[in-house]
Amino acid sequence: MTVGPIRGEEGWRDLPPFPPFPAEDVRKVCVVAAHPDDETLGVSGLLQRLHARGAEIRLVVATDGEAAFPGSSGALRRALGARRREELREALRCQGMDDVEPVWAGLPDSGLADHEAELSEVVREAAAGSELCLAPWPDDPHPDHQVAGRAAFAAAPLGAHRWSYPIWLWHGVSPDDPAIPWARATEFRLDDTAATVKAEAIQAYRSQSEPGPSGEEPILTAETLEYFARDREILFHEPRTASTPVSRFETLYREPDPWTMDSWYERRKRTVALAALPRERYGVAVEPACGTGALTVELATRCEKVLAFDPVPAALSAARERASHLSTVDLSTGELPGDLTGPADLVVLSEILYYLSEADLTATLDRTVAALRPGGQVLAVHWRPQAPDAPHHGAEVHERLRTHPGLRGLVAHNEDDFLVDVLARR
C-alpha cells in the first residue's frame, strides 16, 4: 500500500461545515469498494440511512484485499483474502444489512490498474437501474482507489447521481492541497446510533486492525481510525464531463410528459420567466431544446416569430401538435451548439445549459451572443439543483452567463428551485 505520510487528525478539525448530502431518497444504490472495508470506513452512516429507508444496496468489491501485507506468501495472501470476505459480511450484519450480498469482482489487490475495463463491466451490470453511485474518490492517494473510482463512474447509469468518498486523503494529503475539490464537497451527519454502529462494523475488520502475519504494523492503526470516528462523512460530487447524449433524452421522452409540464411548478416557472422579459414584444426568438413546446407556445404570444428546435423526434412531434394552430412558430430538428444561429432579437435557453460539456457550454454561450442583433436579449431559466446526468448545475451556468463579456445583466430572479436571468448583448 503506497500512501503519503500519516497526518494527525487535528490537522482536519478546522474544516468548515459543508452542505448536507442531497440524495437520500433513492430506491437503488450501487456502492463500489476497492477493498473490503472501504465502504464501511467511508460511507457506513449514509448506507445505514439509505438501507433503513428501503433502498436496495448493491455492493461491488473490486479486490479481496489480499495484498494488504505485501511481504506475505501466496498461501497467506489467499487466506487473508478469504478472511476479509468474511469480515465484510460480519460488518454488513453489524450494520443491519444482512440482505446485501456483495458482488466480488476478485481482481488483484494493488493491481487494479491493469483491470480497469473489467471492473467497469462488473459495475455496469451491478449498477443497472441505480439512482445513486458511490465509489472511492478518483484522486485518492491509493492507486486501487483511483481505479475503482474511475471505473465506477464510467459505468454508472446516466440517470444516477455520482458521489465519491475519500479514504487515504485524510492520511496522505494536506487540507489546503488545491487538488481537493472542496467546492464539490457535501457531508452526511451521523447521529449517535449510526456512529456506534459504524464503530462496531469497523471492529469487524480485525485483520486490518491487528498486526500482520509477520508482525507488520496494522493497516488501521488507532491514529488512522480517528479519521473515521467523526460525526460526519464527507463526499465529493462527481459530475459528468461529457454533454448528456441525445439518447438519454430519447429514453426520457418515451414517456408522454417526462417533465410534467402542466404542474404548478412548471406553469409558474414559465410565467415568472416571461414576466421577467422587459419588452412587451420581440421580433425573432430562437429557442433551442424546446422539448414538447410548452414554453414555445407562450413565447409566440410575445414574439413575431419563434424558431424552435430539438434533437428528439418524439419531443418535436409533441411540440408540433401543441403549436399546430400557430403560424408564427417554426419547429425543426437541431441541437446545441452547432444549430444555434441568428439573427435573433431573443434567445431562450431553458433547462438546457447544464446538460452541456465545458466545451459545448462555452461554444453555446459564444454562439448565443453572436446570434443576437445589437441590443438583443437572452432569457435563461434553469432548475437550481444538480441533475444527475448533467455536467453542471443551474447556479453555475447562470453565473457563466452573468460574467460573459458579451452580455450585461438586465433582470435576475433567484429562488430555491430555479433561476431566471435576462441579459442583453453589449
Summary of the structure (lengths in Angstrom):
residues: 426
radius of gyration: 25.3
end to end distance: 56.3
largest distance: 82.8
contacts: 1431
relative contact order: 0.11
helix: 37%
strand: 23%
